Amino acid sequence: MVNETYDRAGWFHREAVGQYALVKFEIPGFGGQQGVATSYGACVPAHCSAEELEDGFKEDLPVALESAAEQTFLLERELSALSRVTASLGATNRSFSEASRLLYNASIEANASGMPDLASAAAAAATIAADAAKADAALRSAAVSAREAGFVNASITLFGLDARLLHGPGQGWRHSLEALAQQLQMQVAETESARSTLATLTGLVVESNFHITLGAQTSAVGSVGVFTIALLCLSAVLALVATFSGSASRVGRVGGRFRALLAGESRLKASHPLIHPLWAGGHTSSGGGYTTSEAARAHEAMGERERAGVGEPAAGRVREWQAGWAPRGGGSLSPVLEAAASGNPEVVVGATATTATAPHSDGSEVAREAGAAECGLAGTAEADLAAGTEHGHLAGNHAARRDAEADGGRSAREFPGLLASFSLVRNWKSLGSLREDKTMDSLDGMRVASLAWVIFGHTAVYALGVGGTQFVAELMPDGFVEMLPPGSHVLRPRDGGRLTRWTYQLLPAAFFAVDTFFWMGGLLAAVSLAKQIRTLQASWWRVYPVYIFGRWLRLTPLVALATLWTIGLGKSVGDGPFWASQADAESCKKAWWVNILYVQNLVSYADPNYPSCLGHLWYLSNDFQFAIVAPFLAFPMVLRPKRGWCLWASALLASTIINFAMSYGGKYTASPLFDMRYFRDIYIQPWTRSQPYLVGLGLGIAWDSKASILDYLKTCTARAKVAMASASPEGSEANPPHVRSGFWSAVWPWVLMTLAAVMMLADVFGTHGLYQRIPTGWSRMENAVYISLSRLAWALGLSAIAICCFCEQAPVINGILSWSPLQSLGKLCYAAYIFHPVIMNLVNYSRPERIEFSDAWYAMAFTAYLVWAFGVALVVWMLVEKPTANMLAIVLAKLGLGRPNRK
C-alpha cells in the first residue's frame, strides 16, 4: 500500500503507508480435541514490525482482553441492578412519592456497591419523581380551588392534566417500565455472554502460538517451481528451434524443387511420348489437361509431401504428383503416370482415366478430427490416435505403416520428427485447419458454449473465499443470514439473494455444461469405437491396453503441468493480504497422485477429509472412468445389437434408479450450493453421472448404424424434397408410397427441437422454486425426482438438437454452432478448462480488499476470465498440448500401433 503525492516542485513521490500482514496462529485443543491452525490476512501501518505485532499478541492482547472482560463484568452488574429497580417500579401502581423514595434508596445501595454511575442516575431519577409528585399535588390543589370558585372548565382542564401526568406516555408508566425492564434483561444476557467469550478468548490467546509475516506473502520458488519453469522454457526453446529449422529448410529447397520439377517433366515427356499430348493439353483451356496454375499448385503439394519425409523412387514421386495434381474434369491419371514411371509403354497404352467418387459422409472422419477418443473437451489430439489405431498396422493397412516408416525415415537434411512436433508454424496451421466433413461441426459450438458456461459459474464460485460472508449473502436466498451466528455483521440483501431471480438461474444451471461434455464424450467415443470394432471384430481387445494408455497419455500432460504449477509456483507469483490463504498448493503436495490416476472422485467418496487438489479435475476422473467402461458397452452394441442395446438400456436405467434411491434415501437437496453431501456423494460420482455419457454413447452407435431409425431420418428429408418437387400424381413411380409422408418429413425436426427446448428450459429454470429460501421449500420427492431425471433430460435434449444439426434440419442453430472459428476455439477448450481456475485464484487472491458482489463486477470478471482462459490455453496448446499429442502419435506409429499426425 502506497501513498502517491506531488510536492510543490511537481515531483512525484510514493511513500509506503501500509504493508501486508499474515497472522498465523495455532489454537490448542481442549477435551481431547485436535488443535486448529489458521491464518488471517490484514493490512497494518508501515512502521510496524513483526516483533512488535507478535509481542502485542502475546503480551498486550491478553491484558487488553482481561481489561475488557473486567469492564464487561462491571457493566453487567450495573445493568442487573437497574433491571431490578425498573422491574420493582413497574410491579404495582406506585405514586410518584413512592417511586422517588425507591429510587433514592437504590442510589444509596449502588453508591455503596461501587457503582457511582448507576447511583448518580438513580439519584437524578429520584429527584425527577419527587418533582412529579409535587406537580401532581399542585395540579390537584389548583383543580379543587377552581371548582370551588365556580370555574368548572378550568377545573376540568386541571384534572385532565393531572390524569395525563399520572397515566404517563403511550400505554402508561407501568407498560413503559415493563418494556424497559425486558430490554435491560436482554442487555444483561448479552453482556454476560460477551464476558464469557472474552474470558475464553483470553485463555486461547495465552495458550496459542502466534507468528506474524510482514510484507510480501509470496513464497520462495522451490525445486518443483524451478523444474516447472525449466519445462516451460525447454518447450519454448524447442518450439523456436523447430520453427526456424523448418522455415530455413523450406526456403533452401524452393529453388531446387522447381528445377527438379522442370527436369522431371522433360525426362517424362522424352521417355514416354504417348502421354505427351495429354501433358501438353495442360496448357489449353479444354481437353482435360493441366493449366499452369494447376502445375504450380501441384508443385507446392509435392513439396509438402517431400517435406513430410517422402524419399521414394520415380513411381512414388509420380503418385505424389498425382495426389497434388487432380486432372481437370475429375479424371484420374494414376494408371498413366504410374505406368510411365515404371518404363513400360505397353502399360501406358492400356491405361485409362477413371472417375473419382466421394465417399459417403457419415461423421466418422469428423469424429476422428473433433475428438474421437472419449472426451467432450480433450477431443482434438486423441482423434489422431483413434485414426491411427483404426487405419494403421493393427487394422492391416500397410499404406499407413508405409507412411509411418516414411515419417520416421527422413533424410539427413530434415530435422527429426519429434522436434518437428514443436514447430509453431505446423501447430498454428493445425489449429486453423478445418474439417472437410461438416456433419458434426455443430459439436464445436456446443463445446465452446459449454466451456464459457463453466467459466460463468466458476467466476462466482472461485470468488467466495475472497468475497467473504457478505459476498455469499448477496447470492443466497432468504434464510442464509438468519443461519449465521450473532455478531456476524452481515447485511441481508433488500430483495433477497440474486439466486431468487429468474435471470440468475443460469448460474446454478451451469452444472449442466459438464453434462454436455459427458454427452459429447460418449457420442465421439461411440463413433470412433464403432468403426474400429466393426473392422477388427474380436481382435479389437488386443488394442484395448493401447486405447486406455493412449487416453491416459492424452489427458495427463496438462494435468501434470497444472499440478506442478500449483505446487511449485502457485504461491510465488502473486501477493496480497489473502494470498497465503490459498489451500491448493499444500493440498496438491499430498494429493497430486489422485489427479494423475484420475480417482479424485472415488477418493473423495471414500475419505471426505482427504485433501482436494484442483477440485475441478473431478470431471476428468469421471471421463477417464467412462472411457475404461465404454468399450464393454460399444462392443456388443456394434456386433450383437440386440444384446448390446439391452445392456445399454439396463445401464441407463440402473444409473437413474441409483440417483433416485440415493437422493431420496439420503434426503439430499438438488443443488451443490445448498448441500455439499450431494456434491460429494452424487454430483461427482460415476455411477450417478453416467446418464449423459450413456445417452451420447447410444446416439453415436445409432448414428453409425446404417439400419437405424437415424438413418431413416437422415434420408427422409431428402426423399421428401424429391417427392414434393415432383409433379407426378400420388402413387406414381416418381413419387413412390414410401416417400408420401411429406408431412412427417417436414415436421419431425420441429418436434425434436420443441422437445429439446421444453426439457432443457425446464432443467435450467425449473429450479426457481428451489432457490427461493434456505432451507429449500422443495419436498423430499421433488428433490429426488429432479436429481434422477434432470441430467437425463438434458442429454436427451442435446441429442435432439444434434440429430437436427447433423441432418441439416436446423439451419440457423446449425449455422451458429458450426461457425468455422469455433473449430479452432474448440481445440483450446481442454487447456482452457484445466487452467481457468488457476487464473481465477491468481487474480482473486491478489486483491488488496474483499470482493463486493455486483452485477457489473460479475459481467466484467466473467468477460475477463473468458478472454484470459483462451489466451493462456492458446499458449499451452502451442507449447505443450499439441506437441505432446504429435509426439505420442509418432511414438505409436514407430511401435506399429498407428500413424503419425501430419497436421
N, C-alpha and C positions, 0 to 999 in steps of 0.2 A: 504494500500500500504506500503510495507516494502522494505528496502534495506538490502540485505544479504551480509555480508563481513566476511573475516577471518583476524585476527590480526597476528602479527609476531609470536606469540606463537602458532598459529594454532587454537585459539579459534574462535568458530562461533558466530557471532553477528547478531541480527535482530533489525534494527532501523526503526521506523515509519518515513517515509519521506512525507507521504501524507495521507489524510483522505477524506471520502465521505462527500459531502455537498449537501443537498437538499434545493433548493431555492424556497420557496413558496411565491407567490405574487398575490395580488388581484388588478386588473386594474379596475378603476371606469368606469361606463357607461357614455356616452355622448348623448345628444339629445334624452333623454328618453329611451335609450337602456340599457339593463341589463348589469351589470358589469361582468367581466370574471375573474375566479380564475384558476390559472395554476401553474405548478411547473416545475423545471428543475434540473436534476442531474449533478453533476460535481465533480471533484477532486481538492482539494486545499492543499496547504502546511500544514504540520503537526502543525506548530507553530501558525496557525491562530485560532482565537476563534470566536464563534458565534456573540459575541457583536461587535467585530471588523468588521466582514463582514456586519452586519446589519448597523453599523454606516457608513461603506463605501457606502452601497446602499442608505442610507437616506441622507447623507451629502456630501461625496466626489464624488459620482457618478453624482449628479446634477451639481456640479461645473465643473467636467470634461466634461460633455455634453455641458454646456454653453460655455466653452472654445473652444471645438471642433466646435461648431456652429459659434463662432466668427471667428476662423481661416478659416473655410469654406467660410464665407462671404467675407473675405479679398481675398481669392483665387479666388472667383467668380469675384470680381472687377477687379483683375489683368488680369484674362483670358478674361473678356469682353473688356478691353482696348486694349489688344494685338490682339484680334479678329478684332476690328475696324481698327487698324493700318494695319493689314495684308490685310484686305479687301480693304483698300484705296490704298495700294501699287499695288494690282493686278487689280485695276479697269481700268487703262489705261497703255499704253506702256511708262512708265516713264524712264528717263535716270538715270544713277547712281547718278548723281549730285542731281537731284530732290528727289530721294529716300533717299539720305543722309540728305538733309535738312528736309524732312518729319519725318525721324526717330529722328533727333536731336530735333525737336520741340516736338515730342511725349515723349522724355526723360525728357524735361523740365516740361511738364504737369504732368507726372507720379510722378516726384520728388515733385512737388507742391501738389499733391493729397495724399501724404503719401504712395507711392508705390515704395520704393527705389529699390527693386529687379527688377521691370519692368523698372525703369529709367536706371539702370545700363545695362540691356540687350539691351534697345533701343539705348543707347549711344554707346555700342560696335558695334551694327549693323550699326549705322550711320558712325562710323569710317571705317568699312569694306566696306560700299557702297562708301565712299569717296576714299578709296584706289582703288576700282574697277573703279571709274571714272578716276582716274589718270592713271591706267593701260590702260584703253580704249583710252585715249588721246595719250599716249606714243606709243601704237601699231599703231594707225592711222598715227602719225607723222613718225614713222620708215618705215611704208609701203610706204608712199608718197616719202620719201627720197630714198628708194631703187628703186622705179620705175623711179624716175628722174635720178638716177645714172645708169640705164640700167640693174639693177639686177631684171629681171622680175620674175624669180622663187621665189626669196626671198620676193619680194613684194607680190606675190600671197599667200605665206605661212603666212606672217604677217597679211594680210587682213582676211585670213581664221581663224586665232587665234582670231582676234578681233570680227569676226562674232560669233564664238562659245561662246565667253565671253558674248556678248550681248544677245544671244539666251538663254543661261543657260542650265542646265542639263535636260535630259529626253525630255518632251514635251515643255520645255521653262519655263522662270521665271514666267510668268503670270499663267500658268496652275498649277505650284507648289504652288504659293501663294494662289490661289483659293482653292486648296485641303486643304492647311494648315488652311485657314480661316474656312472651313466647319468643320474640326476636332476641332478647337477651339470652335466653336459654340456648338458642341455636348458636349464638356467638360463643357462649361458654363451651359448647361441644366442639366447635371448630378450633377454638383456642387450645382446648385440651388435646385434640388430635395433632395440631401443629407442634405442641410441646413434646408430645411423644415422638413425632417424626424427627424433630431436632435432636432429641436425645439419642435416637437410633443412628441418625446420620453422624452425630459426634463420635459415637463408638466406631462406626465404619471408617471414618476419616483417620481416627487414631490408629486403627489396625491396618489400614490399606497402605500399599506402596505406590508412590507417585513417581512418574518420570515425565519430564517436560522436554519437548523438542521444539526449538525455536527456529524460525527462518524457513528455508526450503523443506518441503515434506517429501521431496523426491528421494528415492533410494539409489544407491550406487549401482552401476551396471556390473552384474556378476558374470560368472563364467558362462551361464546359459545365455545371457544377453549378448555377450561377445560372440558366442557361437551363432546366434541368430543373425547378428549384423554381418558376420563373415559369410553366412549362407546367402544372404541377400546381395551382398557385394559380389560374391562369386557368380551368382546368377546374372547380375547386371554386366559383369565383365565378359562372361561367356556370350551373352546376347550381343554385345558390341563387337566382339571378335567374329562371331558367326555372321553378323550382318555385313561388316566391312569385308570379310573374306569372300562371302558370296557375291557382293557387289563388284569387287575387283576381278573375281574370276569371270563374271558375266561380261564385264567391259572388255577384258582381254580376249574373249572368244568371239566378239561380234564380227571383226574383220575376217578372221579365219573361217568362221561359219559360212559367211557369204561366198567366199572364194571356193570353199568345198562344195557349196550348193551348185555354183556355176560349172565347176569341173565335173561334178557327178551328172549334171544334166547333159553335158556334151558327150560324156562317155556312154550314157544310156541311149542317147539318140543314135550315136555312131554304131553301137553294138547291136541295136535292135531297131532296125528301120521300119519294122512292121507297126510299131507303135508311134512312129514319128508323126504321122498325120493326126493322130489323137492328141499327141503332145502339142503339136503346132496349133491345134484348134483352140488352145487356151488363149490365144491372142485375138480371138474373134468373139463377137457377142452372141454367137449361137453355135450349135453343134455339140453341146455337152462338154466342152473343154474347159480349161482353166483361164482365168484372167490374171493380169499382172498383180492386182491387189490380192487375189486368192493365193498366188505364189508367195507373196510376201508374208501373208498370214500363215501359210504352211511352213515357211522357213522359221518363223517365230515358234510355231508349235513344235517343230523338230528340235529347235534349240532348247525349249523347255524340257523335252524328253531326254535329250543328251545331258542336260544339266542335272537331271534326276538320276544319272548314273548309267545310262544305256550305252554299251560299247559293243554292239553286235555287228556281224558281217553284213554284206550287202542286202541280203534278204530281210534282215532285221531292220536295216535303215529304210528300206522301201516300205515296210509295214509301218514304220514310224511316220514317214512322209504321208502315207495313205491315211493314217489316223488324224493328221492335221489338215490334209487337203481333201475335203469332201468334194467330189465332182459335181459340176452343175447339173441340176435336174434330179438329184437324188440317187444317181448311179453309184456303183462301187467299182473301183479299179483294182481291188485286191488281187483277183486272179491274174490280171495282166501284169501288174507291177511285180508280183512275186515270181511269176514265170520269167519275166525279163531279168530279174535279179538272179534267177537260177541259171541263166545262159542257155535255155532250151527253146529255140524258136518254134518248134512244133507245138509246144505247150502254149506259146503265145498265140498262135493262130487259133487254137481251140478255146481260148479264154473268152468268156462273155461277161458283160456287166449285169449285175443283179440289182434289184430294188430293195432298199433298206426299209424295214418296218419298225415302228416304235413299239416297245414292249408295253404290255398292259400296266397301267399305273394303279397299284393297289395300296400305296402308302408304305411299302417295305423299305424303299430307299430313304423315305422321309424318316422312318423310324431309326435307321442307322445313322442318318445325319443329325437328327434332332435329339438323339438320346436314347438309342435303342436298348441300352442296358437298363437299369432298373430304377432310375431316379427322375423325378419331375424337375429337379433343379440341376443336378450334375448330369446332363444328358449329352453333351456335345462330344466329349472325347471318348467315352465308352462306346459311342456309336462306331467309331473306328475299330475298336476292339471287336465289337459284335460283327461288323462287316468282315473283319479278318478271320474270325472264327468260323463264320458261315461259309465263306468262299475260299478259304485258304487250304493249307495242306490237309487239315482234318476232314475237309469236305471232298477231298480228292481233286481239287482244281490245281493242276500243275502250272497253269499260266500264272496264278497268284504266287506260287512258290518261285517261279522264274523271276517275277517282279521283285520279290523279296531278296533273291540272290543278287539281282542286278543292283538293287539299292545298297546292299552291303558290299558289293564288289566294285566300288568306284575306283577310277583310275587315280594315279598318284597325284595328279594336279587338282583333284576335287577334295575339298575339306571333308572330314569324316561325317557320317550320317548323324551320329549322336550330337556332334557340335552343331550341325545344321538345325537340330530341333530348337535351338535357342535363337535362331535368326528372327530378328524383329520384322524384317520385310516379309518373310514367309508367314509368320504368325499373324501379322497385320492383314495380309491377304486372306488368310483363313478366317479371320474374324469378320471380314466383309463379304466373304463368299456366300452365295445364295444357293439354295437347293433347286434342282431342276424340277422335281416333282412337288407341286404345290398343294397336294391333297391335304396334308396335315399342318400347313403353315399357321393355322389358327392357334395351334398349341403354343407358339411363341408369344402371342399376345396374352394368352392365359397365364403363361409363366411370368412374364414381366409384371402384369397387373397384380398377380398374387404376391409377388415379392414386394411391390410397392405397398400393398395392403399390410403385409407383415411389418414393414418398417413403420407404417402409420400406427399400428398398435404398439410396437415397441418404443416409439417415441414417448408415449406416456408412461409405459411400464418401467423403462430404464431411468426415468427421472424421479421415481418415487423416493429413492434413497436420499437424493439431494433436496428434493422438494419438501420432505418432511410431512408431518401430520396434516398441516393446513393444506398442502398440495393434494393429499388424498381426500380430504374433506370436500374440496372443490369438485371432485369427481363422484364420490359416493353419494347414494341417496339418503333420505331421512332415516335416522336411526344410528348412523355411524358416529355422529358427535355424541349422542347420548351413551354410547358404549364406552367412551373414553373415561379414564379416571378423573375425579375432581381436580381442578387446578391445571388442566391441560392447556387452557387459554386458546382453544381452537374455535374459530368463528364458524357458525353454521351458515352455509350459502342461503341467500334470500329466497330463491325459488327452488331450493333443493339442489342436490348434486347434478352435474351435467349428464350423468348416465340416465337420468329420468326423462331426458328429451328424446324425441324420435330421431333427430339427426345424429345423436351420439350413439345410437345403436350400432353404427358402423365400427365403433371402437371395439366392443366385445366380440362383434361378429368377425373381426379379423382372425379369430381362431380358425375359421373355415378356409382361410388361404392355405393353411398347411394341409387340409384335406384335399385341396386342389392339387397340391404337389403329390400327395399319395396316389390320388386317382390317375394323374398323368404318368407317374412312375409305373403303375400297374399296366396301363394301356401300352406304353412303349415297350415294356418288358415282354408283354404278350406278343406284340407284332414281331419283335426280334426272335423270341424263343420259338414261335410257331414256324418260322422259316427254317431255323436250324434243326428243330426236331423233325420236321417233315423231310428234310434232306438226309439227316443222319440216322433217323429212326432210333432204335435202342442203343446204338453206339454213341449216341449223344452223351450218355452218362460218363463216358471216358473224358469228356471235356468239362464235366461239372467242376472238378477242382480248379481248373484254369478259369472257369467262369466266376467262381467265388473269389479266387485270389486276384484276378484282374479287377473285379469290382472293388475289393479292398484297396488295391493299389491306386485305383482311380480316385477314391474318396480321401485317402489318408494324407497326401502331401499338404493340402491346405489345412486340414485339421491339425496336423503336426505343426505347421507354421504358426497357426493361431495360438496353439498351446505354448509353443516356445516363446512367442511374442509376449503372451500374458505372464509367463513365469519370469522371463529374463528382462523384459523391457516395460512391463505393464505399470510398474511404479517408478519408472525412471524417465519418463517422457513428459511429465506434467508437474503441476504444483497447485496448491490451494489449501484452504483450511479443511476441505473434505477429502483431499487427495489420498491420504494414508488410510482412510476408512474403507477402501476397496477390499473386497474379500477374495476376488478371483485368483489373484496371484498366489496366495497361501493355499487356497483350495486346490489349484492345479498342481502344486508341488506334490501333493499327496494323491490326487485322483486323476492324474494325466492318463494312466493306463485305461481308465474307464472309457475315455473318448477314443483311444486308439483301437480298442477292441469292440467298440460300439455296443456297450452293455450299460450305458448310463441309466436308462430307464429301469432295467432289471435290478441294478444295484440300489437305486433309489427305493424301489419297492421292497427289497429285502432289508435294507437298513436306511430308514428315513433320515437318520442323523449323519449319514456319510457325506463328506463334502461334495459339493457340486461344482465342477469345473466347466465354465462356459455353458450354462444351463440350456441355452437354446439348441445345443447339439443333440438333445434328446431326439430330435427329428431324424437325424442320420442314423441313430441307433435303431429306430423303428424301420427305417428304409432298408438298412442292411439286413435286418432280420427278415423282412418281407422278401428280399432278394434271395435269401437262402431257401425259403419255402416255395417261392413262385414256380420253379420247375416241377415240383411234385404235383402241382395242380395243372400246369400247362401241358405236361407230357400226356396225361390221359385225355385231356380235353381235345388235343390235336389228333392222337392216334386212336382213342376209344371215346368218341364224342359222348355217347350216352352215359357211360360210367363217369367220364370226366365232368360233364355238366352236373350230374347228380352230386359228385364230390364237391364241386364249386358251390352249388346251392346249399349243401349241408354246412360248409364252412361259413358262408354268409349268414345263414340262419343261426348258427352257433354263436357267432360274434354278436348278433343282435340280441339273442337271449341272455348272453353273459352281461351285456351292457344293462339290460333291464333288471336282471336279478341282482347285480352288484349295486346299482344305483338305488333300487327300491329297498333292498335289504339294509344297505348302509346309510340310508336317509341322506344321500348326497344332494347338494344344491347344484343345479346345472350351470355353474359358472366358476372357473378357477379364480375369479376375482373375489368371490364370496367364500369359497370352500377350498382350501389347499389340500384337503384329503382327496377331493375329487381330482385335482391336478395330478397328485402322486399315484393314486390307485387306478384311475380310469383314463384320464386325458392322455397320458404318455405311455401307456402300456400297449403292446402289440395285439393282445387278444381282444382289446376293445377299440383300437384304432384301425383295424384291418378292413373295415367296411368299404371305405373309398378305394383302397387298393384292390380289393376283390372285384368291385364293380368295374374299375378300369381294366383289370385283367380279363374279365369276361367280355367287355366291349372289344378289346384287342383281338381276342381269339375269334369272336363272332365276325369282326370286320375282315379278318384274314380268311375266314371260311367262305368258299365260293357258293356253298349251298345254303347259306344262312338267310334269315329274313333281311339282314342288312344288304346282302347282295341284291335282293329284290328292290329295296329302297334306293339303292344306287342306280338302278336301271329303269325303274318305273317312271321316273320323271321324264327321262329322255324318250321313252316309249310314248308317254302321254303327249309330249310335244309333237312327235311324229304323227300320232293319231289325230290330234287337233289340227295340224297343218294340212292333213289330207282332206280332200273334198269328197272322198269316196263315201258311199252310203254305209250305214252301220251294218256290220256283219260281212262286208266285202273282204277281199284278200288284202287290200291295203290297210284295212282297219280291222284286224282280227279280234275275236272276242276277248283274248287275254289282255288287251290293252284298252278295252272300252271303259275301264274305271278311271276316266279322266278326272272325275270329281275327287276321288281319293288321292290320286297322284298330285293334285293341286293343294289338297287340304292337309295332308299328313305333316308337312313342315310347320304349318301354323299350329297344329295340335301339339307337336312336340315342343315348340318354343313356348306355347302358353303353359303347358305343364311345367316346363323348366322355370318359367318366371314365377308361377304360383309357389312351387316348392322352395325355391331359393329365396324369394322375398319373405316367405313365411319363416324360414330359418333366421334371416337377418333381423326382421322387425317383430317377429313373434315373441321375442324376449322383453318387449317393452314393459309388460307387467311384472316380469321377474326383477327388474332393476328399479322398482318404484320405492322400495324401502328395505332396510336391513333389520331383522331377518326377512327374507323374501315372503311375499304373500302366496307364492305357489304352493300347492299341496304336494305331498309325497309322490302321488301318482303323476302329477303334471311334470315334476322334475324327472321322474324315471322315464316317462314316455318321450320327453324331449331329448334326453341323453341317448336313448336307444335308437331313435329314428331320425334325428336331425342330420347327422353325418351321412346316413344312407340316402336321405332325400337330396342332400347337396350333391352327392356323387351321381345320382340318377339325373338331376338337372343338368350337370355338366355333360353327361353322356348324351342327353337330348340335344344340347347345343352343338356338341361335337359332330353328331350324325348330320345335322342340318348343314354345318360348315363343310364337312368332308364331301357331302353330296352337292355342294354349291347351291343350297336352297335358302341361305340367309345372306344375301349379297352384302347388305350393309354391315351386319355384325362380322361376317367373314372378312370383309374388306378391311375393317378396323383391326381385327385381331391378326390378320395376315400382312399387315403393313411391313414392307421389306426391312426397314431399320430395326424392327423388333426382333428379327433373327439374330442380329449382332448383339443386341442387348440381352437376348435370351441366353447367349453363350456366357455372359458375365454374371448371370443370376446366382450361380453356385458360389462364386467368390464373394459376391455382394452379401449373400445370406450369412456366410461364415464370418465376415469381418464387420458388418454394420454394428453389432453390439460393442465391439472394441472401439469403434469411432464414437459411439454414444457415451461410453464410460469416460473416454478421454476428454470429451467436451464437458460433460455434466460435472465430473469431479474436479475439474479445473476452475470452476466458478468461485468467485470470492464471497458469494452470498447464496442463499437458498433460492430455488426456482419458485416463482409465483405463477400459478397456472392462469392462463387466459386463452381465449380463442385465438388471439393474434399470435401469442407465443407458440401455440400448438401448430398453427399453419406455417409459421416461419421455420420452426425447428424441424418439422416433417420435410419441408422442401429442402432444407439444407442437408439433412441426413440422407435423403434420397440421392441428391447430387453427389455427395461425398462417397456414398456407398458404391455407386457405379464408377466414380473416378478411381477409388482405391482398387476396385475389382478389375478395372482395365489394366492397371499396373501389375497386379498379382497374376492376372490371366496371361499377360505377355511374358512375364519373367519366370513364373513358377508353374501355373496350371497347364498351359498349353505345351511348354517344353517337356514337362514330365509325361504328359499324355503322348507326345510324339516319341519320346524315348521308350516308353512302355510298348508302343506298337512296334517299334524296331526290334526290341529285345524279343518280343513274342514271335516276330517273323523270323529272327535268327534261330529260334528254337523250333521253327516249323509249325507254330501254332497260330499263324495269321499272316497278314500282310502289312507292311508299314504304311503309315499315314502320309500321303504325299501332299496333303493340303497345307 
